[in-house]
């Protein structure tokens, strides 16, 4: 087609599209380098500050030459609370701005193989680098290790015997002892998954640390491919934006290789993919396993099972319910000794310490109310895939905004996964803004504290 002045508009449009696509690829490539610079401070600099270096796990820095080399960072910078505070805010701002710009440029963009490869390869590179973060970057992972070793090294049941029972274990000293007394804080499916890296690593602290980080790394990489596969089925034009929303999210990049939530999300995404493929057996299995890694995704399983109420598909509801119960039984039965295992999990779900049975009635009331609410959400389903996923996504938004701790950014990774696949602009905007805020708050509270007070002018954040 030509304009009245002899200009070929189709060729002009094609050229404009090519330049636009080329600009996107260049932007993604260049911005990924700046993102890496922003993220690296969390792995290799901030753990050297006084608020983190006093951790017992900092002793492991001497075990690797690379870690020892990092300690040459100027002490005047590391000990300057004002400089570190400004660095935290600047690195967060850089990451947020690039993240938001990448999502905006990719929104409703026809997916290209080159852009997809840049997003995914950059993310995999980030995750890989984070495996070599300083050993005191996060202490939760040492609690995972110590708990796994209750079984693998000390031949005891981690759902009844705490890590505190084995103070001479070589990994115990590196754990956060505020939580080593707990036995109900981790579910049975996570126990099974944690045994493999624990067996492989033996008694070597660094090998244990790296083995668990590799497990989370592999799960996070699988999450990228699952999100891509889900979006190809659900919303292909949203593929690039959805990948960026998850793959480059600061919480996923910085914390994903240290938290059980990453593997919880892996099975959540496997369940969603199976759901879109109409594979009921695998959907129930994946959702059940996800929920028994961490209860945050249990509502997804509940809504899925109760979706049959409105359509009065009672035989299907019974079959799927029995399947879920069978999987729960198989996961938990090898550890089960008495009802304490169940009660301890319930108390942790409701944010209470392991204690007596005096408030168990209140727990049951909360469980009944929660079940009724999930039945109602299940009744709202009309058999359409997008209605189910939107309901689950909105419920995760509700949990994130009003129930999950704002200073525990990793608790929100399941919500990040949902707004990455939904393709809803407003859920993505509100979810990305909120979860990025939780990332800033979490790192602020981790870095500053009694050992390293924040500057007085930022006392509002303390």
TAKA-V298504 format. One record per residue. RES is the residue in one small letter. OMEGA is omega in whole degrees, -180 to 180 (none if undefined). Layout:
# TAKA-V298504
res:RES omega:OMEGA
res:RES omega:OMEGA
This chain:
# TAKA-V298504
res:x omega:-179
res:x omega:175
res:x omega:-179
res:x omega:-180
res:x omega:175
res:x omega:179
res:x omega:179
res:x omega:-176
res:x omega:180
res:x omega:179
res:x omega:179
res:x omega:178
res:x omega:179
res:x omega:179
res:x omega:179
res:x omega:179
res:x omega:179
res:x omega:179
res:x omega:179
res:x omega:180
res:x omega:179
res:x omega:178
res:x omega:179
res:x omega:-180
res:x omega:179
res:x omega:180
res:x omega:-179
res:x omega:-180
res:x omega:-178
res:x omega:-177
res:x omega:179
res:x omega:178
res:x omega:177
res:x omega:177
res:x omega:179
res:x omega:178
res:x omega:180
res:x omega:-178
res:x omega:-174
res:x omega:-180
res:x omega:-179
res:x omega:-178
res:x omega:-167
res:x omega:-179
res:x omega:-175
res:x omega:175
res:x omega:179
res:x omega:-179
res:x omega:-177
res:x omega:180
res:x omega:-179
res:x omega:-173
res:x omega:179
res:x omega:179
res:x omega:-180
res:x omega:-179
res:x omega:177
res:x omega:177
res:x omega:-178
res:x omega:179
res:x omega:-179
res:x omega:-175
res:x omega:179
res:x omega:-178
res:x omega:-180
res:x omega:179
res:x omega:179
res:x omega:180
res:x omega:-179
res:x omega:-178
res:x omega:177
res:x omega:180
res:x omega:-175
res:x omega:-179
res:x omega:179
res:x omega:178
res:x omega:-176
res:x omega:-176
res:x omega:-179
res:x omega:-174
res:x omega:179
res:x omega:180
res:x omega:-180
res:x omega:179
res:x omega:179
res:x omega:179
res:x omega:178
res:x omega:-178
res:x omega:-180
res:x omega:-179
res:x omega:177
res:x omega:-180
res:x omega:179
res:x omega:-179
res:x omega:-179
res:x omega:-176
res:x omega:179
res:x omega:179
res:x omega:-179
res:x omega:180
res:x omega:180
res:x omega:178
res:x omega:-179
res:x omega:-178
res:x omega:-179
res:x omega:-174
res:x omega:-179
res:x omega:179
res:x omega:176
res:x omega:-174
res:x omega:174
res:x omega:-178
res:x omega:-177
res:x omega:179
res:x omega:179
res:x omega:180
res:x omega:179
res:x omega:-179
res:x omega:-174
res:x omega:-180
res:x omega:177
res:x omega:-180
res:x omega:179
res:x omega:178
res:x omega:177
res:x omega:-177
res:x omega:179
res:x omega:179
res:x omega:-176
res:x omega:177
res:x omega:-179
res:x omega:174
res:x omega:179
res:x omega:-173
res:x omega:178
res:x omega:178
res:x omega:-178
res:x omega:-179
res:x omega:-180
res:x omega:-176
res:x omega:177
res:x omega:174
res:x omega:175
res:x omega:-178
res:x omega:-179
res:x omega:-180
res:x omega:178
res:x omega:-178
res:x omega:171
res:x omega:179
res:x omega:-171
res:x omega:-178
res:x omega:-174
res:x omega:172
res:x omega:177
res:x omega:-177
res:x omega:-176
res:x omega:178
res:x omega:176
res:x omega:-179
res:x omega:-177
res:x omega:177
res:x omega:178
res:x omega:-179
res:x omega:-177
res:x omega:-177
res:x omega:180
res:x omega:178
res:x omega:-175
res:x omega:180
res:x omega:-173
res:x omega:-175
res:x omega:-177
res:x omega:-177
res:x omega:174
res:x omega:-171
res:x omega:170
res:x omega:-174
res:x omega:-176
res:x omega:178
res:x omega:-175
res:x omega:172
res:x omega:-177
res:x omega:-174
res:x omega:178
res:x omega:-175
res:x omega:-170
res:x omega:-178
res:x omega:176
res:x omega:178
res:x omega:180
res:x omega:-178
res:x omega:-176
res:x omega:-176
res:x omega:-176
res:x omega:179
res:x omega:179
res:x omega:177
res:x omega:-175
res:x omega:-173
res:x omega:-180
res:x omega:-176
res:x omega:-177
res:x omega:-177
res:x omega:-178
res:x omega:179
res:x omega:176
res:x omega:180
res:x omega:-177
res:x omega:-180
res:x omega:179
res:x omega:177
res:x omega:177
res:x omega:178
res:x omega:180
res:x omega:178
res:x omega:-179
res:x omega:179
res:x omega:-179
res:x omega:176
res:x omega:178
res:x omega:179
res:x omega:179
res:x omega:-178
res:x omega:178
res:x omega:178
res:x omega:178
res:x omega:-180
res:x omega:179
res:x omega:-178
res:x omega:176
res:x omega:179
res:x omega:-169
res:x omega:-171
res:x omega:-172
res:x omega:-178
res:x omega:-179
res:x omega:-173
res:x omega:-176
res:x omega:-179
res:x omega:180
res:x omega:177
res:x omega:180
res:x omega:-177
res:x omega:178
res:x omega:-169
res:x omega:-176
res:x omega:179
res:x omega:-177
res:x omega:180
res:x omega:-180
res:x omega:-177
res:x omega:-172
res:x omega:-172
res:x omega:-173
res:x omega:-177
res:x omega:-179
res:x omega:-171
res:x omega:178
res:x omega:-180
res:x omega:180
res:x omega:-179
res:x omega:173
res:x omega:-179
res:x omega:178
res:x omega:-180
res:x omega:173
res:x omega:-180
res:x omega:175
res:x omega:178
res:x omega:179
res:x omega:178
res:x omega:178
res:x omega:178
res:x omega:179
res:x omega:178
res:x omega:179
res:x omega:176
res:x omega:-171
res:x omega:-177
res:x omega:-178
res:x omega:178
res:x omega:180
res:x omega:-179
res:x omega:-177
res:x omega:179
res:x omega:-180
res:x omega:179
res:x omega:178
res:x omega:-178
res:x omega:-179
res:x omega:160
res:x omega:176
res:x omega:-171
res:x omega:-177
res:x omega:-178
res:x omega:179
res:x omega:178
res:x omega:179
res:x omega:177
res:x omega:-180
res:x omega:180
res:x omega:-180
res:x omega:-178
res:x omega:-176
res:x omega:-180
res:x omega:-177
res:x omega:-176
res:x omega:-176
res:x omega:-179
res:x omega:177
res:x omega:175
res:x omega:-174
res:x omega:178
res:x omega:179
res:x omega:178
res:x omega:-179
res:x omega:-179
res:x omega:-179
res:x omega:178
res:x omega:178
res:x omega:178
res:x omega:179
res:x omega:179
res:x omega:179
res:x omega:179
res:x omega:178
res:x omega:179
res:x omega:-179
res:x omega:-179
res:x omega:-170
res:x omega:-171
res:x omega:-179
res:x omega:-180
res:x omega:-168
res:x omega:173
res:x omega:177
res:x omega:-174
res:x omega:-180
res:x omega:-180
res:x omega:179
res:x omega:-177
res:x omega:-179
res:x omega:177
res:x omega:-179
res:x omega:-179
res:x omega:179
res:x omega:178
res:x omega:-176
res:x omega:173
res:x omega:-179
res:x omega:177
res:x omega:175
res:x omega:-177
res:x omega:-178
res:x omega:-176
res:x omega:-173
res:x omega:-177
res:x omega:-178
res:x omega:178
res:x omega:177
res:x omega:178
res:x omega:-179
res:x omega:178
res:x omega:179
res:x omega:179
res:x omega:180
res:x omega:178
res:x omega:178
res:x omega:179
res:x omega:178
res:x omega:179
res:x omega:178
res:x omega:176
res:x omega:178
res:x omega:178
res:x omega:175
res:x omega:179
res:x omega:-180
res:x omega:-176
res:x omega:-178
res:x omega:178
res:x omega:180
res:x omega:-177
res:x omega:-176
res:x omega:177
res:x omega:180
res:x omega:-178
res:x omega:178
res:x omega:178
res:x omega:179
res:x omega:180
res:x omega:179
res:x omega:177
res:x omega:176
res:x omega:175
res:x omega:179
res:x omega:179
res:x omega:-177
res:x omega:-175
res:x omega:-168
res:x omega:-175
res:x omega:-178
res:x omega:-175
res:x omega:-179
res:x omega:-179
res:x omega:174
res:x omega:-172
res:x omega:-177
res:x omega:177
res:x omega:-173
res:x omega:-177
res:x omega:178
res:x omega:176
res:x omega:177
res:x omega:179
res:x omega:-179
res:x omega:-178
res:x omega:174
res:x omega:-176
res:x omega:-172
res:x omega:-178
res:x omega:179
res:x omega:-174
res:x omega:-173
res:x omega:175
res:x omega:179
res:x omega:-179
res:x omega:-178
res:x omega:-179
res:x omega:180
res:x omega:180
res:x omega:-178
res:x omega:-177
res:x omega:174
res:x omega:176
res:x omega:178
res:x omega:178
res:x omega:179
res:x omega:-179
res:x omega:-178
res:x omega:-178
res:x omega:177
res:x omega:-178
res:x omega:179
res:x omega:-173
res:x omega:-179
res:x omega:180
res:x omega:-179
res:x omega:-178
res:x omega:-175
res:x omega:-177
res:x omega:176
res:x omega:177
res:x omega:-176
res:x omega:-178
res:x omega:178
res:x omega:-177
res:x omega:179
res:x omega:-178
res:x omega:-174
res:x omega:none
